[in-house]
Amino acid sequence: MKLNKLFITFFILISPFSLLNATITVKGSAYAVDTLEYYQAGPGVMYTKFRISNGSRVRTLYVLETDMTNPYNKIEEWQSQKQVGTFQLLTDAHQAMDAPNHHPIGSVNCNFWVGTPNIEVDPSLAGCDGQCLSGTARNGWLVGEPMYNWNRWYPGDDHKQSVGFVMITKEKRAFIEDMWYDGYVRINGQRHALRDCNRTRTNPNTDEIALFNEYIGNRPTRTTDGVEIVFTPHEWNINEDMHCTVISKNTSGGTTLQPNQGVLQGRGTGKTLLNTLQPGDTFAINLDIFSLSDTIRPHITQMMTGNALVMKNGQLMPRNTTEDYCNKDYPRSMFGTNDSGDRFWMMIVENPGMRTDELCDILKFMGATNAAGADGGGSAQMNLFGKIQNPTTENSPRRLPNSFFVVSTAPDSDIPGQLQFVKPLYSIPAYA
């Protein structure tokens, strides 16, 4: 039995949740709220399933709200099968994450990923099939860098406030903002840009240095006509110098990485700089990711890239209406946080779905001030205790490249820390 996990059967007829018997104003229209389920799913984590209705328009939503100040929970990105370019069911990922003193509670799908249409638009993505299209990080490891061209440059749009990156910081605060990438390697006082991370592209640039780490998985690094440096860092992190030591050097590529190893591949000017290194030498890497609007560089531990930044400081952003994807009824995932970053919401609206500006109004009602949309359609899924809660748009749940989990880190113990009631099952006669 685990701390905070002692259950006794009891029937609760009244819920204290603010949505019970509430009315929500969504885009100027009043919606009645019917709270279907509401209970504590884990330390500082509340689960709610509710239905809103306005005449014949009825929608069902699912929310996991996390109190980030609770010391016994954690938000964690999960990279499918711990390898870029792979897919996994949320329920399988749930089992894979389970470990002593580390028990997943629930999760929601995250990034869009590289498919054939993306490669047709941007040939530089050839070879990156299945990889998350933009910034992804897990436990301080950069899995994939924020991409310069991903979902930006809409007509009349301010690109500095267009893409929704959802991040958790080392200080355990949730942060939603548009971000930019300026990673670099520093060798003997010389600095060179790091083009990307774990991109298994088939057409590298003439002058570049690319980074690979263990999230490339069990596949070798790509072959190269440049130079490859295998190294170990003192610690993987983002927005802080990583001090690294060279293990080996080759001119062929194709290295299968061991745990905690990384690789730099250089061509042209990148090759010239990397060629100055020899086994045993040290150098520094900085994976610089910063906010475009105010150049904040948070100490990022977890990161995903949604679709658009749709709410900032309580104000709706232009992409709610200027982008077709946001401006239509659609089953979709949303993430929200408040100004202080100590509350974090993961939300799903099931088919036929809603627009992002409508979901922003619902998140604002709950207390959120910042929000980002994520992948939708058949990808929109909420897992709770290893079971998908919402009916998906496909015959069976879709496999996904990555997800955000809320995890209980309460110590495993036979001593109860809290009494929690199981969900009652009601049998109500028709018309009762």
For each residue, the residues with C-beta under 8 A, 3 or more apart:
1: 5 6 413 414 416
2: 5 103 408 410 412 413
3: 72 410 411 412 413 415 416 417 418
4: 42 43 72 408 410 416 417 418 420
5: 1 2 410 416 420
6: 1 416 417 418 419 420
7: 420 421 422
8: 419 421 422
9: 421 422
10: 421 422 424
11: 424
12: 15 421 424
13:
14: 20
15: 12 20 35 38
16: 20
17: 20 35 38 46 48
18: 22 366
19: 22 24 33 35 38 48 50 366
20: 14 15 16 17 33 35 38
21: 33 35
22: 18 19 33 365
23: 30 31 32 33
24: 19 30 31 33 52 361 362 365
25: 28 29 30 31 361 365
26: 29 31 52 54 358 361 362
27: 357 358 361
28: 25
29: 25 26 54
30: 23 24 25 54
31: 23 24 25 26 52 53 54
32: 23 52 53 54
33: 19 20 21 22 23 24 50 51 52
34: 50 51 52 53
35: 15 17 19 20 21 38 48 49 50
36: 49 50 51 60
37: 47 48 49 50 423
38: 15 17 19 20 35 46 47 48 49 50
39: 46 47 420 421 423
40: 45 46 47 420
41: 45 46 47 64 105 106 384 385
42: 4 45 73 103 105 406 408 410
43: 4 70 71 72 73 408 409 410
44: 66 67 68 69 70 72 73
45: 40 41 42 64 65 66 67 70 73 105 106 406 408
46: 17 38 39 40 41 63 64 65
47: 37 38 39 40 41 62 63 64 106 384
48: 17 19 35 37 38 62 63 65
49: 35 36 37 38 60 61 62 63 389
50: 19 33 34 35 36 37 38 60 61 63
51: 33 34 36 58 59 60 61
52: 24 26 31 32 33 34 58 59 61 362
53: 31 32 34 57 58 59
54: 26 29 30 31 32 57
55:
56:
57: 53 54
58: 51 52 53
59: 51 52 53 349 350 352 353 354
60: 36 49 50 51 349 350 390
61: 49 50 51 52 347 348 349 350 362
62: 47 48 49 347 348 350 382 389 390
63: 46 47 48 49 50 345 346 347 348 366
64: 41 45 46 47 105 106 108 345 346 347 382 384 406
65: 45 46 48 343 344 345 366
66: 44 45 70 73 75 343 344 345 346 406
67: 44 45 70 73 342 343
68: 44 73 75 172 173 174 341 342 343 344
69: 44 342
70: 43 44 45 66 67 73
71: 43 409
72: 3 4 43 44 408 409 410
73: 42 43 44 45 66 67 68 70 105 406 407 408 409
74: 172 406 407 409
75: 66 68 168 174 302 344 404 405 406 407
76: 97 138 139 302 404 405 406 407
77: 110 136 137 138 139 143 302 303 304 402 403 404 405
78: 93 96 97 107 138 402 403 404 405
79: 82 83 84 136 138 143 215 401 402
80: 83 86 87 88 93 399 400 401 402
81: 86 87 88 96 217
82: 79 214 215 217
83: 79 80 86 215 216 217 218 219
84: 79 130 131 132 143 144 198 200 215 216 217 401
85: 128 129 130 131 200 217 401
86: 80 81 83 130 217 401
87: 80 81 130 399 400 401
88: 80 81 92 93 96 399 400
89: 92 93 397 399 400
90: 93 94 107 109 381 383 388 397 400 403
91: 94 95 383 386 387 388 397
92: 88 89 95 96
93: 78 80 88 89 90 96 97 107 383 403 405
94: 90 91 97 98 104 107 383 385 386 405
95: 91 92 98 386
96: 78 81 88 92 93
97: 76 78 93 94 102 104 405 407
98: 94 95 102 103 104
99: 102 103
100: 412
101: 409 410 411 412
102: 97 98 99 407 408 409
103: 2 42 98 99 407 408 410
104: 94 97 98 107 386 405 406 407 408
105: 41 42 45 64 73 384 385 405 406 407 408
106: 41 45 47 64 346 382 383 384 385 405 406
107: 78 90 93 94 104 346 382 383 403 404 405 406
108: 64 333 335 346 347 348 374 381 382 383 403 404
109: 90 333 374 375 379 380 381 400 402 403
110: 77 132 136 166 304 305 306 333 374 375 400 401 402 403 404
111: 132 133 134 136 304 305 306 374 375 401 402
112: 132 133 134 151 305 307 375
113: 130 131 132 133 401
114: 118 119 125 128 129 130 131 132 133
115: 118 119 129
116: 119 120 129
117: 120 121
118: 114 115 121 122 125 133
119: 114 115 116 122 123 125 126 128 129
120: 116 117 123
121: 117 118
122: 118 119 125 149
123: 119 120 126 203
124: 201 203
125: 114 118 119 122 128 199 201
126: 119 123 201 202 203
127: 199 200 201 202 203 222
128: 85 114 119 125 131 199 200 201
129: 85 114 115 116 119
130: 84 85 86 87 113 114 401
131: 84 85 113 114 128 144 198 199 200 401
132: 84 110 111 112 113 114 136 143 144 304 305 401 402
133: 111 112 113 114 118 147 150 151 305
134: 111 112 144 145 146 147 150 151 163 165 305
135: 144 145 146 147 165 179 181 289 303 304 305
136: 77 79 110 111 132 142 143 144 303 304 305 402
137: 77 140 141 142 143 167 238 300 301 302 303
138: 76 77 78 79 141 143 215 302
139: 76 77 301 302
140: 137 170 235 236 237 238 300 301
141: 137 138 213 214 215 236
142: 136 137 145 183 197 211 213 236 238 287
143: 77 79 84 132 136 137 138 197 198 215 402
144: 84 131 132 134 135 136 196 197 198 199
145: 134 135 142 181 183 194 196 197 287 289
146: 134 135 150 165 179 180 181 289 305
147: 133 134 135 150 181
148: 152 181
149: 122 152 153
150: 133 134 146 147 163 305
151: 112 133 134 162 163 307 308
152: 148 149 157 159 162 163
153: 149 157 159
154: 157 159 162 319 322 323
155: 322
156: 318 322
157: 152 153 154 162 318 319 322
158: 161 162 318
159: 152 153 154 162 178 292
160: 178 292 293
161: 158 178 292 293 309 312 317 318
162: 151 152 154 157 158 159 178 308 309 317 319
163: 134 150 151 152 178 179 305 306 307 308 309
164: 176 178 305 306 307 308 309 310 335 371 372 373 374
165: 134 135 146 176 177 178 179 303 304 305 306 309 372
166: 110 174 175 176 303 304 305 306 335 372 374 404
167: 137 174 175 176 177 179 298 300 302 303
168: 75 172 173 174 175 300 301 302 303 344
169: 172 173 175 298 299 300 301 341
170: 140 299 300 301
171: 299
172: 68 74 168 169
173: 68 168 169 340 341 342
174: 68 75 166 167 168 337 341 342 343 344
175: 166 167 168 169 298 300 337 341
176: 164 165 166 167 309 312 335 336 337 370 371 372
177: 165 167 291 292 293 296 309 312 370
178: 159 160 161 162 163 164 165 291 292 293 309
179: 135 146 163 165 167 289 290 291 292
180: 146 289 290 291 292
181: 135 145 146 147 148 287 288 289
182: 193 288 289 290
183: 142 145 193 194 197 211 285 286 287 288 289
184: 191 192 193 194 285 286 288
185: 191 192 194 209 264 273 283 284 285
186: 189 190 191 241 283 284 285 286
187: 190 192 273 274 276 277 283 284
188: 276 283
189: 186
190: 186 187 273
191: 184 185 186
192: 184 185 187 209 266 269 270 273
193: 182 183 184 208 209
194: 145 183 184 185 197 209 210 211 264 285 287
195: 199 205 208 209 210
196: 144 145 199 201 210 211
197: 142 143 144 145 183 194 210 211 212 213 287
198: 84 131 143 144 211 212 213 215 216
199: 125 127 128 131 144 195 196 210
200: 84 85 127 128 131 216 219 222
201: 124 125 126 127 128 196 204 210 222
202: 126 127 222
203: 123 124 126 127
204: 201 208 210 222 224 265 267
205: 195 208 267 268
206: 267 268
207: 267 268 269 270
208: 193 195 204 205 266 267 268 270
209: 185 192 193 194 195 264 265 266 270 273 274
210: 194 195 196 197 199 201 204 264 265 266
211: 142 183 194 196 197 198 262 263 264 285
212: 197 198 216 221 257 262 263 265
213: 141 142 197 198 216 236 257 261 262 263
214: 82 141 217 257 258 259 260 261 262
215: 79 82 83 84 138 141 143 198
216: 83 84 198 200 212 213 219 221 257
217: 81 82 83 84 85 86 214
218: 83 256
219: 83 200 216 256
220: 253 254 255 256
221: 212 216 224 228 253 254 255 256 257 263 265
222: 127 200 201 202 204 253 254 265
223: 252 253 254
224: 204 221 227 228 251 252 253 265 267
225: 251 267
226: 251 265 266 267 268 270 271 274
227: 224 249 250 251 265 266 271 274 275
228: 221 224 249 250 251 252 253 255 263 264 265 266
229: 246 248 249 263 264 265 266 274 277
230: 246 247 248 249 250 255 257 261 262 263
231: 244 245 246 247 261 262 263 264 283
232: 244 245 247 260 261 262
233: 236 242 243 244 260 262 285
234: 242 243 244
235: 140 242
236: 140 141 142 213 233 242 260
237: 140 240 242 287 299
238: 137 140 142 287 289 299 300 301 303
239: 286 287 288 289 290 297 298 299 300
240: 237 286 299
241: 186 284 285 286
242: 233 234 235 236 237 284 285 286 287
243: 233 234 282 283 284
244: 231 232 233 234 262 282 283 284 285
245: 231 232 280 281 282
246: 229 230 231 249 277 278 279 280 281 282 283
247: 230 231 232 261 279
248: 229 230 279
249: 227 228 229 230 246 277 278 279
250: 227 228 230 253 255
251: 224 225 226 227 228
252: 223 224 228
253: 220 221 222 223 224 228 250 265
254: 220 221 222 223
255: 220 221 228 230 250 263
256: 218 219 220 221
257: 212 213 214 216 221 230 261 262 263
258: 214 261
259: 214
260: 214 232 233 236
261: 213 214 230 231 232 247 257 258
262: 211 212 213 214 230 231 232 233 244 257 285
263: 211 212 213 221 228 229 230 231 255 257
264: 185 194 209 210 211 228 229 231 274
265: 204 209 210 212 221 222 224 226 227 228 229 253 270
266: 192 208 209 210 226 227 228 229 269 270 271 272 273 274 275
267: 204 205 206 207 208 224 225 226 270 271
268: 205 206 207 208 226 271 272
269: 192 207 266 272 273
270: 192 207 208 209 226 265 266 267 273 274
271: 226 227 266 267 268 274 275
272: 266 268 269 275 276
273: 185 187 190 192 209 266 269 270 276
274: 187 209 226 227 229 264 266 270 271 277
275: 227 266 271 272
276: 187 188 272 273
277: 187 229 246 249 274 281 283
278: 246 249 281
279: 246 247 248 249
280: 245 246
281: 245 246 277 278
282: 243 244 245 246
283: 185 186 187 188 231 243 244 246 277
284: 185 186 187 241 242 243 244
285: 183 184 185 186 194 211 233 241 242 244 262
286: 183 184 186 239 240 241 242
287: 142 145 181 183 194 197 237 238 239 242
288: 181 182 183 184 239 297
289: 135 145 146 179 180 181 182 183 238 239 297 300 303
290: 179 180 182 239 295 296 297
291: 177 178 179 180 294 295 296 297 298
292: 159 160 161 177 178 179 180 295
293: 160 161 177 178
294: 291
295: 290 291 292
296: 177 290 291
297: 239 288 289 290 291
298: 167 169 175 239 291
299: 169 170 171 237 238 239 240
300: 137 140 167 168 169 170 175 238 239 289 303
301: 137 139 140 168 169 170 238
302: 75 76 77 137 138 139 167 168 404
303: 77 135 136 137 165 166 167 168 238 289 300
304: 77 110 111 132 135 136 165 166 374 402 404
305: 110 111 112 132 133 134 135 136 146 150 163 164 165 166
306: 110 111 163 164 165 166 309 333 335 372 373 374 375
307: 112 151 163 164 323 325 326 372 373 374 375
308: 151 162 163 164 317 319 320 323 325 326 356 372 373
309: 161 162 163 164 165 176 177 178 306 312 317 319 370 371 372
310: 164 316 317 319 320 326 334 356 357 359 360 371 372 373
311: 314 315 316 317 336 360 363 364 368 369 370 371
312: 161 176 177 309 315 317 369 370
313: 339 369 370
314: 311 364 369
315: 311 312
316: 310 311 320 357 360
317: 161 162 308 309 310 311 312 320
318: 156 157 158 161 321 322
319: 154 157 162 308 309 310 322 323 326 356
320: 308 310 316 317 323 326 327 355 356 357 360
321: 318 326 327 357
322: 154 155 156 157 318 319 327
323: 154 307 308 319 320 326 327
324: 327 328
325: 307 308 328 330 373 376
326: 307 308 310 319 320 321 323 355 356 357 373
327: 320 321 322 323 324 355 356 357
328: 324 325 355
329: 352 353 354 355
330: 325 352 353 354 355 376 377
331: 348 349 350 351 352 353 376 377 380 390 392 393
332: 348 349 353 354 356 359 373 374 375 376 377 380
333: 108 109 110 306 346 347 348 373 374 375 376 379 380 381 382
334: 310 345 346 347 348 349 356 359 363 371 372 373 374
335: 108 164 166 176 306 344 345 346 347 371 372 374 404
336: 176 311 344 345 347 363 366 368 369 370 371 372
337: 174 175 176 341 343 344 345 368 369 370 371
338: 341 342 343 367 368 369 370
339: 313 369 370
340: 173 343
341: 68 169 173 174 175 337 338 344
342: 67 68 69 173 174 338
343: 65 66 67 68 174 337 338 340 367 368
344: 65 66 68 75 168 174 335 336 337 341 406
345: 63 64 65 66 334 335 336 337 363 366 368
346: 63 64 66 106 107 108 333 334 335 382 404 406
347: 61 62 63 64 108 333 334 335 336 359 362 363
348: 61 62 63 108 331 332 333 334 380 381 382 389 390
349: 59 60 61 331 332 334 353 354 359 380
350: 59 60 61 62 331 353 380 390 391
351: 331 391 392 393
352: 59 329 330 331
353: 59 329 330 331 332 349 350 376 380
354: 59 329 330 332 349 358 359
355: 320 326 327 328 329 330 358 359
356: 308 310 319 320 326 327 332 334 359 360 371 373
357: 27 310 316 320 321 326 327 360 361
358: 26 27 354 355 361 362
359: 310 332 334 347 349 354 355 356 362 363 371 373
360: 310 311 316 320 356 357 363 364 371
361: 24 25 26 27 357 358 364 365
362: 24 26 52 61 347 358 359 365 366
363: 311 334 336 345 347 359 360 366 368 371
364: 311 314 360 361 367 368 369
365: 22 24 25 361 362
366: 18 19 63 65 336 345 362 363
367: 338 343 364
368: 311 336 337 338 343 345 363 364 371
369: 311 312 313 314 336 337 338 339 364
370: 176 177 309 311 312 313 336 337 338 339
371: 164 176 309 310 311 334 335 336 337 356 359 360 363 368
372: 164 165 166 176 306 307 308 309 310 334 335 336
373: 164 306 307 308 310 325 326 332 333 334 356 359 376
374: 108 109 110 111 164 166 304 306 307 332 333 334 335
375: 109 110 111 112 306 307 332 333 379 380 400
376: 325 330 331 332 333 353 373 379 380
377: 330 331 332 380 393
378: 392 393 394 398
379: 109 333 375 376 398 400
380: 109 331 332 333 348 349 350 353 375 376 377 390 392 393
381: 90 108 109 333 348 388 390 392 397 398 400
382: 62 64 106 107 108 333 346 348 388 389 390
383: 90 91 93 94 106 107 108 386 387 388 389 403
384: 41 47 64 105 106 387 389
385: 41 94 105 106
386: 91 94 95 104 383
387: 91 383 384
388: 90 91 381 382 383 392 397
389: 49 62 348 382 383 384
390: 60 62 331 348 350 380 381 382
391: 350 351
392: 331 351 378 380 381 388 396 397 398
393: 331 351 377 378 380
394: 378 397 398
395:
396: 392
397: 89 90 91 381 388 392 394
398: 378 379 381 392 394
399: 80 87 88 89
400: 80 87 88 89 90 109 110 375 379 381 403
401: 79 80 84 85 86 87 110 111 113 130 131 132
402: 77 78 79 80 109 110 111 132 136 143 304
403: 77 78 90 93 107 108 109 110 383 400
404: 75 76 77 78 107 108 110 166 302 304 335 346
405: 75 76 77 78 93 94 97 104 105 106 107
406: 42 45 64 66 73 74 75 76 104 105 106 107 344 346
407: 73 74 75 76 97 102 103 104 105
408: 2 4 42 43 45 72 73 102 103 104 105
409: 43 71 72 73 74 101 102
410: 2 3 4 5 42 43 72 101 103 413 417
411: 3 101
412: 2 3 100 101
413: 1 2 3 410 417
414: 1
415: 3
416: 1 3 4 5 6 419
417: 3 4 6 410 413
418: 3 4 6
419: 6 8 416
420: 4 5 6 7 39 40
421: 7 8 9 10 12 39 424
422: 7 8 9 10
423: 37 39
424: 10 11 12 421
425:
426:
427:
428: 432
429: 432
430:
431:
432: 428 429
